[in-house]
C-alpha cells in the first residue's frame, strides 16, 4: 500500500458523531434489505467478543448468531454456553458451525451477513480484510491494529469496503454516546471557541494476567496471555487508551503532527507481564500548535481517572464515559450541561445503528477510517515512549516493522522470546530504537 500522508488522513477525518453518513444507496453486501433475519458470526470468543454479541442481541434488532470462531475450543464452548443460556433461539450455532484454529475465521465469515471481529487486535487487519473480501458488513472492536503496517492494511481495506458499500462500525462506543455527541457537536459549532489544549486519561488498576502452564508451547502461552505481548495487544496505550485518544482527535477534528512522551514498567515487572509498560504520558501536538496531554497507567491501589477535558479560547469542556458533559465559559458560567437520564447504552447503540442501516438497505458507516487513525495515534505514542524520541506522524507512516510472527501455528515461534529465566526483552528508551520504527 502506498503510504498515506497526514493531509490525506485529515481530508477523510470523521467529524459526524458515530461516523460519516455516506449515502442511502442500496447495499451490495450479502444481506438483502427486508429479509427477516440478519445472520451474525462472532470471530473471537473472549470476554469482549461475548460482550459485543450480548450488546448486539440486546439492541432490539432481528438478528441471529449462526457461527462462532476462535483459536481455542474452550473459549468457543464457554461463549456458546453463555450466549445460549441467555438468548436461546437467537443462537443457532450447530456443531459444524463452530470453527476452531487460526484459520477458523474464514469459515465463520462465510455463513454470515454481519461479522463481529473481537479477537486480540493483532489479528484485526487480517480478519477485516477477509470479511470485506467476502462482502460482509463488519463490527470490529478497537483497536484495529497493533503496528503501522497493520494500520495501512486496514485503511486499504476500508477503501474497498466503501467501494462495496459495506457498513463498518468500530467499537469506540463514545462516538455513539449521547453526551459526547451533543457536547462535541457544540464544540465544533464554536461554543467554547478554538480548542487550544486538553488532557485525556485512562488511569486504572489494570486487567487480568494468565499464568504459564507446563504443557503450553510459547505460541499458546502468548496467545492465552495476549494482553502482555505487543504483536497481539499493542500495549495498553493502544488497546485501552485509544478510547480517550480518539476523543482528543474527534474534538480537534484533526490528528497530531508529532508525539513525544515517556513511560516505564514501574509496578508490573514480573515475567508474567511480558513486554508491555504499565504507564505512559504523552504530548500530542497538532498542526495549529495546540497540545493535548495524555496519561494512561495500570497501577493498583492509587487514584483512578478515566475522562477528558479541553480548554479553548472562550471556555472549557469536561467529558466522561459516565454520562457527564459540561461546557463552561471562562467566567464559570455553564454553556451546556448534558442530562444523561434515559440516554441509550452506547455499547448497544452502536450495534442498533449498524443493524438498522443494514436492515433498511442503507450504507452509512465507515468507522474503519477514524478507528485506524486513532489506533495509529496510540501506536506512534507507544513508539515515542519506547524510543524516547519525538515521532513525527508522516515519518512514522514509513515504518515497515511488523510485530507478528511470519507463521501462525501452535509449534511456530513468536518473534519475541523469553530468556532462560522466562523474562522477555523490554523496550528501553535510547537503546535499540531501530526495533520500533
Secondary structure, 3 states (H helix, E strand, C coil): CCCCCHHHHHHCCCCCCCCCCCECCCCCCCCCCCCCCEEEEEECCCHHHHHHHHHHHCCCCCEEEEEEEECCHHHHHHHHHHHHHHHHHHECCCHHHEEECCCHHHHHHHCCCEEEECCCHHHHHHHHHHHHHCCCEEEECCCCCCCHHHHHHHHHHHHHHHHHCCCEEECCHHHHCHHHHHHHHHHHCCCCCCEEEEEEEEEECCCCCCCCCCCCCHHHHHHHCHHHCCCCCCCHHHHCCHHHHHHHHHHHCCCCCEEEEEEECCCCCCHHHCCCCCEEEEEEECCCCCEEEEEEEECCCCCCEEEEEEEECCEEEEECCCCCEEEEECCCCEEEECCCCCCCCHHHHHHHHHHHHHHCCCECCECHHHHHHHHHHHHHHHHHHHHCCCEEHHHHCCCCCCCCCCCCCCCCCCCCCECCCCCECCCCCCCCHHHCC
